[in-house]
């Protein structure tokens, strides 16, 4: 069913206006029931007090399968009663961000990187949201004062070279506000890289127009980090948004969240990443679900993600194989996992092979990798190159 059939009152000009999409977000059971046949589990999820906000753009809602309760778009938007089930180890602040949050708008967890919280609102409130204590409206909104305080913190900490602007979703903000914020961050001498984290390319792609693409290009180097979780999100409109950014010189990378019974199969992840690569969007991370409240029903065992990577390796382009990332609970930071290709025992023929390591390839066949005889890996010229070198030299200027 097309969007015109589902939203007959909207003109084409309105449909293509991102502000209209935000103003007409579907937030109530009544609004959602006009798009899908709500199941009893969804009805109970929507009625549960204290849950995360519900909201979706008409565009994203138009991608839902109205009859099938396991539709991956629907599962990401509409709560089910399982959200309320308590589970061991679940945390209100699963990544320990609040204890490394020196000011309201900044999380400074890694030595040279800072997360900048620009807003607490989103185009779509994903049921797997890891920052639901913020996007749920528990804090007061982020205003200009909070942003200025955050910019001041970044300016006062020269070790910060990489700033990720996130939230919420920064692309709910208009171009003027974004230009001000990104311009202020770009003007900080020690900030080398900006990243902008957004789901808008998947949930409200009409937000990306030529004016926005040029704005982002002006504060280069800036990387857009987006989140497509299923090939059903890969529409022509989404492709146009991604390619507009890339054509303007703004790199786009994707971080998929692994969601149980939504995208937890190698077939789905391979299809998604191959599609994204054809748009020149690089699959970057496959995220293990965080230990966030009300998300336990969507989390997968670690073995699931490792198995997906093993199924991809050797059967599709290496560019389509993301890093499997686990953000350790309580603020431990990201670690990456991959299948174990080291062989525990040595095949019989290894006795005459000398020093080295036995591996298995993606087909399970054993291969010997001989170690070199020289093992000193010190780089003598480092002492010369880095002695007294200023930052511009180390950055390759």
N, C-alpha and C positions, 0 to 999 in steps of 0.2 A: 504494500500500500504506500503511495507517494505522500510526501508532506502536504501536498495540496488537498488530498482526501482527508488526512488526519487533522489538518488545521485550515479548514475552508475559509475562515475569516481573514486569513493573512494574505496580503498582496506580495508579489515577488520582491518589490522594493523593501517591504518590511522584513520578509524572511531573510534577506541578505544584509540586514542591518544588525550588527552585533548588539547594539544597545536595545533594540526591540527584543532580541533573543533573551537578554538578561531580564528585561522588564516583564516578559511573559513566561518566566520560568515556571515549571510545574512543581508545586510544593505540597499539594494536599492529596489525600486519598481520592477525593472527588475528581481532581484534575487528571491524576494518573489512571483512574478507572475509565476515562474516556479514550485512553490509548491502548490499554491492555485489560484482559480479563484477570483481575486480581485473584490470586489463590488465597485460601484461608491462612496459609503461613505468611503471605505478604500482608494481608489485612491485619493480622495480629502484630506483625512487625511494625506496621505504620501506626498502630494504636498504642504501642509501648511507650510509656512515659520515660523521659530522660534520655532518649536516643539522640544520636547525631542528627543535625538538620537534614531534611530531605529537599532536594532541588535538582532540576535538570533543565537545560535549555530545550526548547521545542525541537531544535535540530537533532540533538542527541536522542531525545525521546522518539523521534521519527524512525530511528534505526532499530527500535525494539520489535521483537516478535510478540505480537499481541496475544497469541495463543499458547506459546511454549514457555513454561516457567523457568526453563534452564537457559533461556536466551542470555548470552554473555553481557549484552548491554543492560538488560533488565536486572540481572544479578548484581551489577555494579552500582545501580541507582536505587532500587527499591529494597528497603530492609525486610528481612524475614525474622520470624520469631527466634531463630537460633542466635541472633545478635545478642540477645539477653542472657545467654548461657555463660555462666562463670567458668573459668578454666585456670589451672595452676600456672603461675609464672606470668600472667597477663599484667601489664603495667599501664598506669595512666599516662606516664611519660616514658615510653618504651626505650627511647634512645638517650635518656638522661640529659636532654637538652637544657632543661631549666637550671640545672646546677652549673652549666657553662654559658649562662646567659647574663652577661654583665650589665646590659641595658635591654629594654623591652624588645627592640628591633633586631638584636644581634645575638646569634649563638656562635661562640668561639670555642669550638671543640678541638680542632686540629691546629697545629702550630701556625701554619701559613695560610689557612683558609678560614673564612667566616661566612655564616649563613645570615642573610639579611631578610628579615620578615617584613614584607611591604604591606600586607593586608591579611585579614582573617577570613575573607570571603572567596568563593569559588563560583565558576559557572555551573559546575556539577559537584555535588557532595558525594564522593565515592565511598562506598560502604567499607572499603579497606583502608580508609584514611589513617595514617599513622600520627598525624598531628591534630586529632579530633578535639583535644582539650582546647585548642586555639580556634579551629574552624567551627567548633560547636558553639561559639559565642560566649564562652566562659570568661573571656577577658574583654576589656573595653576595646573599641576599634583602634586600629593604628592610624594616627593622624600625622600632620606635618611635624609636630613637636617630637613625636617618637622617631620619625625618620631623621630629623636633624640631630637628635641625640645619637642615633645609630651611626650617622655619617661622621659625627665628631669622634666616636669611639674608633672607627676604622682609621680616621686621619691620625689619631694619637697612637696607633699601633703599627709601626713600620714593618713588623714581621708579616703582616697580612698582605699577600700578593694576589689572592684569588678570592673573589666575592661572588657568592651564589645568591641571587635575588629570588626569593620564593615567598611563601606565605602558608595558607591561602594561595591564590593564583594571581600573580602580578598583572596578568592581562585582563583582569576585570577593571583595571585603572585606565584612565584615558591617556591619550598620547602626551598631552601637556605635562601631566603628573609624572609619567614615565621618563620623559625627556629631562625633567628637572632632577629626578632621583638618579638616573643613570649618568647624567652629565656631572653631577656632584661626585659620584663615585669614580668616574673616569678621571676627574681632575685631581684625585689623590695620587701623588707621584709614585708611591710604592705599590699601588694596585695595578698589576700587570694584566690580569684576566678577569672578565666579567662573565658570569653565566646567568641565564634567565630560565627558571624552571616553570613550565606551564603545561597544562593539559588542553589548552584552548585549541591546538591543532587537531585534536581528536574530538573535542566536545563542543567547540564553537569556532570552526575554522574561518568563518566570515570575519572574525576579529583581525585576521592577518590580511592587511591590504598594502598597497605600495607605500603609503605614507609610513606605516609602522615598520615595514622592512627597511626603508631608508633611514628611519630613526635609529634602528638597531645597528645598521651598518656604520652610522656616524660615530658610534662609541666602540668601534672595534679595538682589540679583539674581543668579541662577544660570541658566546656559544649559546644556542637555544637548546635546552634539555627538555624534551617532551616525553609523553607517556601514552603510547598505544599498547593496549593489552590483548587485543584480539583482531584478527583480520576483518571482522565485521565492521570495525571502526575505520577501515581503510577505504573510504569513499573517494569519488572523484573530487569532491570539494576539499577533502582533507589533503589529497595529493596536490591540488593547486596551491593550497596554503604552504605546504612544505617546500614545494619547488619555487614559489615566489621568494621565500627567504633565501634558499640556496642560490637562486639566480642573482640575488642582490649581494651575494658574498657573505651571508650569515650561515655558518655551519649549523646543522641540526643533528642532534644525537638522541637516541631513544632509550628510555629505561622502562622496561616492562616489569610489572609486579606479578609474581607467580601466584595464581589464585586457584584454589582447589575446585575442580569440576567446572571451571570457566576456561582456563587456558593451560591446564596442567597436563598437556600431552605434547610429545615431540612434533607431532603432525601440525598442531596449531602454532607452536612457536616457530617452526621452520617456515610455514606459510606466511606468518606475520613478518618475519625478518627478511625473507626474500622479497616480499612486496615493498617493504620500507627501503631496501637497498636499491630497488628499481626507481625509487623517488630520490635517491642520493641521500637518504637518511641512514646514519650508521647505527646499528644495534649495539648498544654500549653495555648496559647491565641487564641481567635478569635477577630481580630482587626477590630473595626469600621474604615472605610476609613478616612484618615486625610483630612484636608481642603487644600490640595495641588492644585496648579494651574493645570488646564487642566484635572482634575480628577472628576469633579462634576458629570459627566454622569455615573460614576461607584459607586458613594456613595449610601448607603442604608439609609432609615429612621432608627432611633434607635429602633423603635418597631420591625423591621425585625429581628435584632440580638437577642432581648429578646424573640421573638416568637420562634426562632430556639432553644434557650436553653430550653425553656419550652417544646418544642416537644421532645427534647432529654432526659430530666430528667425523670427517671423512665422507659424509653423505651429502654435504652441501658446502658452499663456499665458506672458507674460514671467516670471511667478513660477516657471515650470518650467524656466527657462533658468539654469543655474548659472554661476558664474565658473570658467573653466578656469585652474587654478593649477599653476604649475611651481615647485617648491622647488629653487632653484639649488644645485648640488652644492658641498660644502665649506663651507656656512654662508652662502651669499649671500642667503638669505631668499626669500620667495615673490614671484613676479611673476605677473601674469595676462595671458592672451592672448585675442584674439577675432578673428573674421574681419575682413579689411580692407574697409571699405565706402567708402573714399575712391577716387575714380576717378583713375587715373594721368594720363590725357589729358583735355582739355576738349572736350566735344561742340561741334559747330559753332555751336549757338545760344548758346553762352556768351559770345560776343564782345560782346554788348550787355547783359550782365547786371551788369556792375560788379564790385565787390569781393565775394568770397565763395568758397565751396567746392562742388565737385560731388561728390555721393555717389551710390551705387547703393543701392536698397532690396533687400529679401530676394528680390524677383523679378528683380533685375538691371536695373531701370529707372533711368535717370539722374534725379536731382533736384538742383536748385540751392539752396544755403543761403546767403542774403546775409548778409554781416557788418554789424554796426551801425556807425554813423559814430562813436559815442563808444566809446573803448577803455579808459578809466581804470577799473580794477576795484578800486581801493583802497577800504577800508571805514573812513571817518573815525571812526565811533563806537567802533571797536575799541580805540583808545588810551584812551578813557574807561572802557569796560566792563572791560577787563583791567588797568587801572592799579590796582595794590594790591588787586585782588579776591582773596578767599580761595578755597580749593578748593570750598567749599560753594556759593559764588555761581556759579562756573564750571560746576558740575554742575547748575545750575538750581534750587537749593533756594530 
